[in-house]
Amino acid sequence: MIFTAHGALLLTLTACLAGAAIACYGAWSGRSDRIDILEKLQFCSFGFIAIAFVILLYALLARDYSLLYVARYTDNSLPLFYTIAAVWAGQEGSLLFWATLVVCFGCIAIKSPTYKKISSRHKLYFWLFYMFIQAFFLLLLAKMSNPFVGQGMILSDGQGLNPLLRNIGMVLHPPLLFLGYAGFTVPVCLALGAVAAGECTAWHAPAHNWIIASWATLTAGILLGGWWAYMELGWGGYWAWDPVENASLIPWFTATGLLHARIVERRFGYLSRTTVFLACITFVLCIFATYLVRSGVVQSLHAFGQGAVGAPLLLGIIIFSLLSVVAIVVMARSGSEELPSLASRTGMTIMLIWLLLVLGLVVVLGTIWPVFSQFWETKPMVVSQGFYNVVCLPLFVIMAVLLAVAPWLGWKGGVWNPYFAAATVLAWVGGIAIGVATIKGPMLSIVGIASAASIVVTTTSLIVVKGRAAWSPSFFAAQGAHLAFALMVLGVAVSGPFQQSWERQLALNESFSASGYTFTYTGLRSFSNEMMTVAEAAIDVKKDGAPVGTLYPQQRMYKNFNHPNSEVSTLFSLGTEVYATIHDIDSGLLQPLRVSVHPLINWVWIGSILICIFPLLALRRRKTAEEANHVR
């Protein structure tokens, strides 16, 4: 089985290198009549890598502990759901999953109607870049990160999946990220292929759905990771600006900028180079995110640790970056040389793109600052969470303000509906005034709440003003995503600054009160199964004397893992959610019980779901002329 799987990887690599060679020869000779051969090689590549992927999945399900990867990430008691998730639990398996997606997406691209409409020369260069990227991943798999490594002794049981990964959030979080990472491979190759073919705008139509779908899955992966941190790590937060959290966020900034830059380019022809640059840099940053996670260059709870793929990934980043620069330099400028003023919707969109790029740069510098600091410090200087909050959160609030104001501006300037524009401004100013008068909290939080409210006013007003024109997929895709962003801003602005938490050591039947809540430790039960031993406490919660519910935080001890894990318990509410976790239990004594209250926290998750769903409505858009009729 090991021989077959490794052979399948080598055959995939051979097919990709052969395709790259054929595409190179076609580009050098000026012949583009062998596209059919390249497409057949792509399907062959998928067949070969699918064999390797299925073999790994079968080995995990069959508990074939002769494979080192299977022994590390499964055991005899692991449920089916988590056994399948073990495919991407480790560095080697996740890289195979990513490469399989890239090859699969190449086959899907061939079958898409928009691909069939691009010129043969464009297809030739598309496959030139795509085959080289596939070969890059396959070389990593075949040589430096092979999941099909055997071990001398046959074990009767494996180590098992990390307890922190035994959560639905962590089961879905990695594949969603990889769907986003792999999906951006198609647009970047279409863009580079169009530039190389001298057809600089030909990539827009075939890349449209890929960009939206990849952005949606990348966003879902990032936000699901935040939910996992909230529900599994037990510290009561959802984003700690950890290097690995930042790694996936960085390409999101440029991908979001790409979505908005394409709107301006399709409408006026501006930013043609910018869109190509953003497509390229998004893909490069996806590789960079992988480098941060797998190279050992930064320390993180979520990182895979130091591995052999670090140097090749860094080399790939350099090569793809240089290729992107060359594409931008040789690309002919299109559209008007003079951009509209900033006091226009076009200007506001460009400001938003710059804001996203600044945010990305700040997060990049903060994440790799420990590496730079080693040149003049004996110990790496780690950038604190406070730095990101002070620098980045105000920029997110400014983004919210732009999203509230921009729809009322004309594309070339002027206010097309001053009455409703005034209502948006009044909602923002009034919200700040009311907040200052009634809320004892940070000014930034008050401004964030007011900004979220102004987006809500803008969205509802646009529906009223536009009437039937508002009932279109394109309108709801854009404005729905902005509304979802407003819900997230509202949740973040309230849940973070106004969160309260308490820690108490409690014996059975003891209580403590804080901020109108009463928490009573009423019971403790223990049970076990083949995976773990569980101690579960019962905490009755009352608010101002009225029952709220019962919390059931747990302490779990998993088989093959000596450190206990805390399992969070919550009382769901669209208002204030109650959250509890236990650090340790000693002879029935909770040491300590940590409880906290999180106002409006679930609006972060509601907004997270909606911001991933609404853009998918734009996947049905086909004609840019129709889109333009629905956007003022």
Protein Blocks (a to p, Z undefined) as FASTA:
>chain_A
ZZmmmmmmmmmmmmmmmmmmmmmmmmmnopaklmmmmmmmmmmmmmmmmmmmmmmmmmmm
nopakbmklmmmgcfklcfklmmmmmmmpmklmmmmmmmmmmmmmmmmmmpmklmmpcfk
lmmmmmmmmmmmmmmmmmmmmmmmccbbccfbdcfbdfbpafklmcfklmmmmmmmmmmm
mmmmmmmmmmmmmmmnopaklmmmmmmmmmmmmmmmmmmmmmmmmmmmmmmnonopabeo
iaklmmmmmmmmmmmmmmmmmmmmmmnopaklmmmmmmmmmmmmmmmmmmmmmnopaccf
kbgbjafklmmmmmmmmmmmmmmmmmmmmpccedjfbdcdfkbfklmmmmmmmmmmmmmm
mmmmmmmmmmmmmmmpfbdcdddfklmmmmmmmmmmmmmmmmmmmmmpcfkgcjfblmlm
mmmmmmmmmmmmmmmmmmgcdfklmmmmmmmmmmmmmmmmmmmmnmmmmmcfklmmmmmm
mmmmmmmmmmmmmmmmmpccddddddehiacdeehiacddfbdcddddfkbccddddddd
deehiafbdcdddddddehiabdcddddddddfkbccddddfbdcehiacdddddddehk
lmmmmmmmmmmmmmmmmmmpmblklmmmmpZZ
